[in-house]
Amino acid sequence: MKRNAVLTLALLAACGHVLAQTPGKNECPANAPFLGTEALKKAGGFELPVFKRYCYTDKSGSYALLLGEKQDLPFTQEKLSSAIQASLYKVEAGNALVRQWSIRDFAGKDDAGVNFRSRLFELTDIDGDGLVDPVLVYRFFILDDADNIDTDDFTGRIKIVTFHQGKKATIHAITGHLDGDRKTTANANYFALPKPLRQHLVKKMSAMYSAGQFGFDNSYDFAPRKEAAGR
């Protein structure tokens, strides 16, 4: 028991954060032993080049969130990818990693590419249950011409992915310059989230709209509609 207590304290010190910090303050130490090549290999590997590593601790343990982007579609305005990946690992005894969940997404045939909007990430306990609710955001861009992408707030589409107690809730928003072009939908897991968490995500979309970060549909005060069956 004493050894386990010492190990837990060591992991907390290595991650160097508290429960309600923002991603910028949650970046893992560059020399964190649990993020070495061998540890990742034993945990099931990570298919794409890793470009950001976040660490956090909540009442259930210590975790490392890894982001990967292929970055094979460079443009002047943004470095985009044909594929992205995010994986959450729990840091166990002996710096072993156990993968909790992993997501991958891909640019569609009408997209110029996709990338994570890491400044919009959140690693906080939103509903007060003592567990961090990771919120990830990534955006799909369209071409302006053969060599440039359109970065206007009212072009392209965006996804907000939240994990609550291990279940993935996804909001998918499409924008456009006309009211009829804009649509925000969510999967069934979103509507099963605790009310404070749903309200938080709606406020987040409203704030992003006001800040000129994406042109969400505000027909229903930014609340998403139910995703069409069979999607």
LINFEN-V127201 format. One record per backbone hydrogen bond with DSSP energy under -1.0 kcal/mol. CO is the residue of the C=O (numbers start at 1). NH is the residue of the N-H. If there is no record, write none. Layout:
BEGIN
co: {CO/CO}
nh: {NH/NH}
END
This chain:
BEGIN
co: {1/2/3/4/5/6/7/8/9/10/11/12/18/22/23/26/29/32/33/36/37/38/39/40/41/49/52/53/54/56/58/61/62/63/64/65/66/67/67/68/73/78/80/81/82/83/84/85/86/87/88/88/89/90/92/96/98/101/103/105/108/113/114/115/117/118/122/124/124/130/134/135/136/137/138/139/140/141/141/142/148/148/152/153/156/157/158/159/160/161/162/164/167/169/170/171/172/173/174/178/179/183/184/185/186/187/190/194/195/196/197/198/199/200/201/202/203/204/205/206/207/208/209/214/218/220/225/228}
nh: {5/6/7/8/9/10/11/12/13/14/15/16/21/25/26/55/32/35/36/40/41/42/43/45/44/69/67/28/65/63/61/58/91/56/89/54/87/51/52/85/80/75/73/114/107/70/105/68/103/66/100/101/64/98/95/92/90/88/86/84/111/141/81/139/120/121/135/126/133/59/163/122/161/117/159/115/157/112/113/150/144/145/155/215/175/140/173/138/171/136/169/167/164/162/187/160/185/158/183/181/182/174/225/172/227/190/193/198/199/200/201/202/203/204/205/206/207/208/209/210/211/213/212/216/221/223/186/231}
END
